[in-house]
Amino acid sequence: MRPDDLIKRRILLFGANGMLGRRTAARFLANDRVETLGAGIEEEPATEGLEYIRADVADRASVKRTVYDFSPHAIVNCAAFTAVDRCETEREAAWKANVKGVEYLAEAARVIDARVVHVSTDYVFDGRRGYYVETDKPNPISYYGRTKLASENALRVSGAEHVVLRTNVLYGPAGGTSFDFVQWVVESVRAGKPIRIVTDQINNPTYADDLAEAIARCANNRARGVYHIGGREFLSRYDFTMRIADFFDLDKSLITPITTEELTLPARRPLKSGLVTLKAETELGYRASGVEETFRLMKRALDL
Ligand SMILES: NC(=O)c1ccc[n+]([C@@H]2O[C@H](COP(=O)([O-])OP(=O)(O)OC[C@H]3O[C@@H](n4cnc5c(N)ncnc54)[C@H](OP(=O)(O)O)[C@@H]3O)[C@@H](O)[C@H]2O)c1
């Protein structure tokens, strides 16, 4: 056994209480060779058994203190201002959390030689073409997308060793108060509530545990640069909802197809999107789960 094998890898997980943060915390907690410290703006951790500290990613002093005190090998950033429509009007707060926060993390990471694993989005693209690969040119059409692209650029110029994992339409058994599309569809329709779902937004919805697995790999390997992490199938949000309805035996008459334009939301959405995952498959050994397989896992985990 090498001396390195005796040292647990320390992982600092920002945004530990968010939907992806919870699944990532669970993934790290399942590995007894990793010591994980969760960080977030809430008082308490959402995950039982997770060591946790209150820290605001948008506060430079708070980030520095947290990073230097724990001295992690890797910093995973699942924290973000994710309310896409609110980003249009709450620009300063969105910029602080999504861009300045990443700058602060990268700055502290560089000082202690930690690597940063950061999560970004397909909203860096304009959605005109779809099936995006890592080398496609970003062109965000919302303020949220602009902040996330700026976060990627901030990392690139920071000098910190880093990986950016871009993902789209995350779903999974987050539990608690976290928003999850599948759970929302199942619970709304079962409660007899009609829902309207867009037919013109195409993605490959990503199971949060698949992304958490990719994050765990990147926290422990030497991968660098941008990787796309998405699901196995490209389909419209409406078709995805129909798959949910089929699996959970829901009343489809409560699900109405509409267009994105009809929703009149403050922020524009990329319509033809979706992320090609070939690079992640080849270089990280990434494997997306099948759609129905993920529904089965969610049914069991959430008792849906
Ligand atoms: N969900 C998706 O469909 C999707 C798609 C593509 C990319 N992504 C990316 O995936 C990542 C995780 O998203 P998610 O769905 O897990 O979002 P989420 O559930 O909203 O989680 C984000 C977490 O960050 C926390 N946070 C916000 N501002 C913070 C701050 N200043 N300091 C510390 N923590 C802060 C939030 O706390 P509060 O809840 O208390 O504000 C929340 O716990 C994000 O980078 C997002 O851009 C998500």
PDBQT file of the ligand as one rigid body, heavy atoms in Angstrom, charges set to zero:
ROOT
HETATM    1  N1  LIG A 401     -31.631  21.836 -12.681  1.00  0.00    +0.000 N 
HETATM    2  C1  LIG A 401     -31.329  21.803 -13.979  1.00  0.00    +0.000 C 
HETATM    3  O1  LIG A 401     -32.152  21.403 -14.810  1.00  0.00    +0.000 OA
HETATM    4  C2  LIG A 401     -29.968  22.228 -14.449  1.00  0.00    +0.000 A 
HETATM    5  C3  LIG A 401     -29.696  22.187 -15.819  1.00  0.00    +0.000 A 
HETATM    6  C4  LIG A 401     -28.437  22.571 -16.276  1.00  0.00    +0.000 A 
HETATM    7  C5  LIG A 401     -27.467  22.971 -15.372  1.00  0.00    +0.000 A 
HETATM    8  N2  LIG A 401     -27.758  23.027 -14.053  1.00  0.00    +0.000 N 
HETATM    9  C6  LIG A 401     -26.683  23.471 -13.142  1.00  0.00    +0.000 C 
HETATM   10  O2  LIG A 401     -26.500  22.473 -12.167  1.00  0.00    +0.000 OA
HETATM   11  C7  LIG A 401     -26.052  23.055 -10.949  1.00  0.00    +0.000 C 
HETATM   12  C8  LIG A 401     -26.917  22.563  -9.804  1.00  0.00    +0.000 C 
HETATM   13  O3  LIG A 401     -28.270  22.937 -10.078  1.00  0.00    +0.000 OA
HETATM   14  P1  LIG A 401     -29.478  22.425  -9.188  1.00  0.00    +0.000 P 
HETATM   15  O4  LIG A 401     -30.566  22.037 -10.116  1.00  0.00    +0.000 OA
HETATM   16  O5  LIG A 401     -29.013  21.478  -8.164  1.00  0.00    +0.000 OA
HETATM   17  O6  LIG A 401     -29.909  23.829  -8.517  1.00  0.00    +0.000 OA
HETATM   18  P2  LIG A 401     -30.557  24.117  -7.106  1.00  0.00    +0.000 P 
HETATM   19  O7  LIG A 401     -31.396  22.983  -6.646  1.00  0.00    +0.000 OA
HETATM   20  O8  LIG A 401     -31.158  25.482  -7.227  1.00  0.00    +0.000 OA
HETATM   21  O9  LIG A 401     -29.287  24.180  -6.171  1.00  0.00    +0.000 OA
HETATM   22  C9  LIG A 401     -28.402  25.270  -6.127  1.00  0.00    +0.000 C 
HETATM   23  C10 LIG A 401     -27.941  25.416  -4.699  1.00  0.00    +0.000 C 
HETATM   24  O10 LIG A 401     -27.031  26.517  -4.631  1.00  0.00    +0.000 OA
HETATM   25  C11 LIG A 401     -27.357  27.248  -3.466  1.00  0.00    +0.000 C 
HETATM   26  N3  LIG A 401     -26.881  28.619  -3.544  1.00  0.00    +0.000 N 
HETATM   27  C12 LIG A 401     -27.429  29.656  -4.228  1.00  0.00    +0.000 A 
HETATM   28  N4  LIG A 401     -26.708  30.768  -4.009  1.00  0.00    +0.000 NA
HETATM   29  C13 LIG A 401     -25.696  30.417  -3.155  1.00  0.00    +0.000 A 
HETATM   30  C14 LIG A 401     -24.648  31.121  -2.542  1.00  0.00    +0.000 A 
HETATM   31  N5  LIG A 401     -24.485  32.432  -2.744  1.00  0.00    +0.000 N 
HETATM   32  N6  LIG A 401     -23.794  30.447  -1.735  1.00  0.00    +0.000 NA
HETATM   33  C15 LIG A 401     -23.962  29.124  -1.503  1.00  0.00    +0.000 A 
HETATM   34  N7  LIG A 401     -24.941  28.402  -2.044  1.00  0.00    +0.000 NA
HETATM   35  C16 LIG A 401     -25.807  29.039  -2.867  1.00  0.00    +0.000 A 
HETATM   36  C17 LIG A 401     -28.865  27.188  -3.405  1.00  0.00    +0.000 C 
HETATM   37  O11 LIG A 401     -29.366  27.556  -2.137  1.00  0.00    +0.000 OA
HETATM   38  P3  LIG A 401     -30.866  28.164  -2.047  1.00  0.00    +0.000 P 
HETATM   39  O12 LIG A 401     -31.775  27.125  -2.640  1.00  0.00    +0.000 OA
HETATM   40  O13 LIG A 401     -31.074  28.365  -0.586  1.00  0.00    +0.000 OA
HETATM   41  O14 LIG A 401     -30.839  29.420  -2.849  1.00  0.00    +0.000 OA
HETATM   42  C18 LIG A 401     -29.090  25.721  -3.717  1.00  0.00    +0.000 C 
HETATM   43  O15 LIG A 401     -28.946  24.923  -2.566  1.00  0.00    +0.000 OA
HETATM   44  C19 LIG A 401     -26.081  24.565 -11.168  1.00  0.00    +0.000 C 
HETATM   45  O16 LIG A 401     -24.793  25.007 -11.496  1.00  0.00    +0.000 OA
HETATM   46  C20 LIG A 401     -26.989  24.743 -12.364  1.00  0.00    +0.000 C 
HETATM   47  O17 LIG A 401     -26.647  25.908 -13.098  1.00  0.00    +0.000 OA
HETATM   48  C21 LIG A 401     -28.973  22.653 -13.567  1.00  0.00    +0.000 A 
ENDROOT
TORSDOF 0
